[in-house]
Amino acid sequence: MSSILYAAPVWGTAMNVQRNKRKLRSVHRVALIRVVSGYRTISYDALCVLAETPPIELQIKGRSMRAAGVPRAEVEDTVVSNWQTAVTAQTGEWTRRLFPI
């Protein structure tokens, strides 16, 4: 994961393009499937919750905020709150029931 996030503050603005976000999510998803020993049918949101790691675009946003001088505690609070908002808005009913965050 650290190799993907290398220099994220520099190229992080590329995450505004949906195509780039899909490609990074695809790579991140493969790594998460291996981490949780899951099947390829598990949703990306469920994989992130099981692995206890925020989605890649939120990690990149956090790295960019840290590079801008935002305190670590504030960055972590922002990333977690954005993650909780995304999970409750996008995931299926079963994911929310089984993995409340």
LINURWO-V969152 format. One record per residue. RES is the residue in one letter. SS is DSSP state (H for helix, E for strand, C for the rest). PHI is phi in whole degrees, -180 to 180 (NA if undefined). OMEGA is omega in degrees with one decimal (* if undefined). Layout:
res->RES ss->SS phi->PHI omega->OMEGA
res->RES ss->SS phi->PHI omega->OMEGA
This chain:
res->M ss->C phi->NA omega->-177.5
res->S ss->H phi->-64 omega->178.7
res->S ss->H phi->-70 omega->176.8
res->I ss->H phi->-72 omega->-176.2
res->L ss->H phi->-84 omega->-179.7
res->Y ss->C phi->-61 omega->179.5
res->A ss->C phi->60 omega->179.9
res->A ss->H phi->-57 omega->177.7
res->P ss->H phi->-61 omega->-178.6
res->V ss->H phi->-78 omega->-175.5
res->W ss->H phi->-102 omega->-176.4
res->G ss->H phi->-60 omega->179.4
res->T ss->H phi->-67 omega->177.5
res->A ss->H phi->-66 omega->178.9
res->M ss->H phi->-72 omega->175.6
res->N ss->H phi->-73 omega->177.6
res->V ss->C phi->-90 omega->-175.4
res->Q ss->H phi->-58 omega->-179.4
res->R ss->H phi->-62 omega->179.2
res->N ss->H phi->-66 omega->179.4
res->K ss->H phi->-64 omega->178.7
res->R ss->H phi->-62 omega->-179.2
res->K ss->H phi->-65 omega->179.6
res->L ss->H phi->-67 omega->177.1
res->R ss->H phi->-63 omega->179.6
res->S ss->H phi->-63 omega->178.5
res->V ss->H phi->-65 omega->-180.0
res->H ss->H phi->-63 omega->-179.3
res->R ss->H phi->-63 omega->178.8
res->V ss->H phi->-61 omega->179.3
res->A ss->H phi->-65 omega->-179.3
res->L ss->H phi->-68 omega->177.4
res->I ss->H phi->-60 omega->178.5
res->R ss->H phi->-70 omega->-178.9
res->V ss->H phi->-63 omega->-176.1
res->V ss->H phi->-93 omega->-176.7
res->S ss->C phi->53 omega->-176.5
res->G ss->C phi->-102 omega->176.2
res->Y ss->C phi->-88 omega->-177.5
res->R ss->C phi->-72 omega->-179.9
res->T ss->C phi->-89 omega->179.8
res->I ss->C phi->-72 omega->-179.8
res->S ss->C phi->-69 omega->-179.6
res->Y ss->H phi->-62 omega->-180.0
res->D ss->H phi->-62 omega->178.9
res->A ss->H phi->-65 omega->177.7
res->L ss->H phi->-62 omega->179.4
res->C ss->H phi->-62 omega->179.8
res->V ss->H phi->-67 omega->180.0
res->L ss->H phi->-63 omega->-179.3
res->A ss->H phi->-83 omega->-179.5
res->E ss->C phi->56 omega->177.6
res->T ss->C phi->-135 omega->179.4
res->P ss->C phi->-66 omega->175.2
res->P ss->C phi->-57 omega->-173.3
res->I ss->H phi->-60 omega->-178.1
res->E ss->H phi->-68 omega->176.7
res->L ss->H phi->-75 omega->175.6
res->Q ss->H phi->-65 omega->178.4
res->I ss->H phi->-66 omega->177.8
res->K ss->H phi->-61 omega->178.1
res->G ss->H phi->-63 omega->177.8
res->R ss->H phi->-63 omega->179.1
res->S ss->H phi->-66 omega->178.5
res->M ss->H phi->-65 omega->179.0
res->R ss->H phi->-63 omega->179.3
res->A ss->H phi->-66 omega->178.7
res->A ss->C phi->-82 omega->176.0
res->G ss->C phi->98 omega->177.8
res->V ss->C phi->-74 omega->-179.7
res->P ss->C phi->-60 omega->-176.1
res->R ss->H phi->-56 omega->-178.2
res->A ss->H phi->-63 omega->179.3
res->E ss->H phi->-68 omega->177.9
res->V ss->H phi->-63 omega->-179.5
res->E ss->H phi->-62 omega->178.0
res->D ss->H phi->-62 omega->179.5
res->T ss->H phi->-65 omega->-178.3
res->V ss->H phi->-63 omega->-178.7
res->V ss->H phi->-65 omega->-179.6
res->S ss->H phi->-67 omega->176.1
res->N ss->H phi->-64 omega->179.0
res->W ss->H phi->-65 omega->179.3
res->Q ss->H phi->-62 omega->178.2
res->T ss->H phi->-63 omega->-179.4
res->A ss->H phi->-66 omega->-178.1
res->V ss->H phi->-67 omega->-178.6
res->T ss->H phi->-71 omega->-178.3
res->A ss->H phi->-86 omega->-169.4
res->Q ss->H phi->-110 omega->-170.7
res->T ss->C phi->-79 omega->179.4
res->G ss->C phi->-75 omega->-177.5
res->E ss->H phi->-61 omega->-178.6
res->W ss->H phi->-67 omega->178.8
res->T ss->H phi->-62 omega->179.2
res->R ss->H phi->-66 omega->179.9
res->R ss->H phi->-69 omega->-175.3
res->L ss->H phi->-80 omega->-174.8
res->F ss->C phi->-127 omega->177.7
res->P ss->C phi->-70 omega->175.7
res->I ss->C phi->-127 omega->*
